[in-house]
Amino acid sequence: MSLVQQTEKQNMRAWLLAEVPTSRHHARMAAWYQNWLALKRNTLAMAGLGILVAVIIIAIFAPILAPHDPFTQDLANRLKPLGFADHLLGTDSLGRDILSRLLYGSRITLYIVTLVAIIAPIMGLIVGTISGYVGGWVDVVLMRITDIFLAFPKLVLALAFVAALGAGIENAVLAISLTAWPPYARIARAETLTIRKSDFIQAIKLQGAGPIRIITKHIWPLCISSIVIRVTLDMAGVILTAAGLGFLGLGAQPPSPEWGAMISGGRKFILDHWWVATMPGIAIFMVSLAFNLLGDGLRDVLDPKESGR
Amino acid sequence: MEKTGGQLQLSIPPIATKTISTLFTIVITMVGLLFITFIIGRVMPVDPVLAIVGERASQAQYDEAYVSLGLDKPLLVQFLIYLNDVFHGNLGESIRTGMPVFDDIKRFFPATMELATIGTLIGIVVGIPLGVLAAVKRGTWIDQTARFVALIGYSIPVFWIGLVGLLIFYGILGWVGGPGRLDIFYDDVVPTVTGMILIDSLLAGDFEVFSNAFSHIVLPACILGYYSLAYISRMTRSFMLEQLSSEYVTAARVKGLSEARVIWQHAFRNIGVQLITVVALSYAGLLEGSVLTEIIFSWPGIGSYITTSLLSADMAAVLGGTVIVGLVFVCLNVLSDVLYRLLDPRSK
């Protein structure tokens, strides 16, 4: 690293750690940097983040990283053990390379997680903020609906939705989102109730802002941090539910290399060919553990009063 | 509550209104629950008749179902008919078993309850001491281990750990019984009383059946118990930390009480009521967790019932099972709420 680069980096750091921000952008950047430094000290959270980054890279470069085509069957070499020929993790009941299927499967997992992480919190935000901001009977009705959804066990409700909608990845995403939104609505409502009466909202109202502008421009941004923590913590559960639906044959359909479906495919051979079902389970475990570790760390940084729970 | 009549009258109304509003909440929640299952069953499928009678049904069966479902009537009327049916224990007929869904569920439910109960017991017996220990030894390796144990519990797919458990303890070591509730030659040996084989076999005094049933239940129950203990230990820890940092604990220590007495007699007694709620929630969670566990262990419970019905497109059975599990969920929540109010003097 040249001297110029080094001083530039130090200047950047000094700018980010400045006691008195010079602009709104500066203040925001400084806050982000402080949080990042706090998160960086948490080894387990960084391990989680590392795993997730690795999974994203794997998903992007799956075609380059995979030693074989994940769909090519080779019945002569079915159920081969670990390290057979160039099959590092062996082959499944149709002779497909398990490692390649795992690498491609990360795409499906991330696809499901990303969609649920977008759909469910947005549903929750809309319901929760409207409920909290409008109040009155709208609040009562919306919160009752939220409670009813919370009263259902998630997996069973998701099963019923998939039963009605039909099996498939998109329907699984929809079913999981429909079961996952209520906690976000609760959080968003609680945040809205505390913000609603504050002076700055009154000030904006006096400037003539309508409810939609107030909710989307001023209340939503303030709900984000608590919702992000909750989303990160929930993602492990989403992965497990998605894998469970896949395992039951209700999520991704064959021959798609979805991890839950791969476990289900290896279930028949568990006693004689253990690796077929075991390997995808380790992949699911790693990713959901990573989300849990990161979520725990984020909660410690962003929400100190809840930490240690 | 005071002795004079006037004050007594004053203090009753809040309790009465509270009871009424609680009952109202329960009723609304249950009707809402049924409304959701109604929507799932009647509105979401492209053809609800086909979803109920299945694709192999003849035209006559189809027409019969169409009329018996009342699909020619307005949606609201349909829903009221559905509500009326459910309150009379009529959840429709399963096309797979050919029996009323309600009877099927009565047959399958005890197996799930047996599994979830033992799982929760394991969670209580291991989870609570682990949580207390983690709180007392905060920041030490014991705390870290407890945290890690819980994190792993939150991250492992239950169906996968079930398979691996079967592979190791049944396939390789041969320590436990395989899938199912009993070995096949013990089937129907003891008369069904409660539907829970462990209890039925004890009632019949048949210890051979008991030990066989035990060898079958131990692995799935331990797996569910692990999930339960992950949750219970975390919550216990956080409740205990709250107590241990309060002033009365410091006061007790200053008085020179032994550490064990401070922890168990003073701090722990104060979290008892909160723990009841946690245990009830964890029990409800296990009823749900048992869906996938039951599949792995071929356990003939409600989870197996719902999923096998689902795979044979038996919509009435799926929705009936969903309704029952939902209702049990609500009841457990209400029960824990009521216990909380009864046992915690602060809420009076």
Interface residues (C-beta under 8 A of the other chain):
Chain A: R144 I145 D147 I148 F149 A151 F152 P153 K154 L155 V156 L157 L159 A160 F161 V162 A163 A164 L165 A236 G237 L240 A243 G244 F247 L248 G249 L250 G260 I263 R267 I270 L271 W274 A277 T278 P280 G281 I284 F285 S288 L289 N292 L293 D296 G308 R309
Chain B: T25 I28 T29 G32 L33 F35 I36 T37 I40 G41 M44 P45 A51 L151 I152 Y154 S155 I156 P157 V158 F159 W160 I161 L163 V164 L166 L167 G171 R234 M235 R237 S238 L241 A284 G285 L287 E288 G289 V291 L292 I295 I296 I306 T307 L310 L311 A313 M315 V318 L319 G321 T322 V325 G326 F329 V330 N333
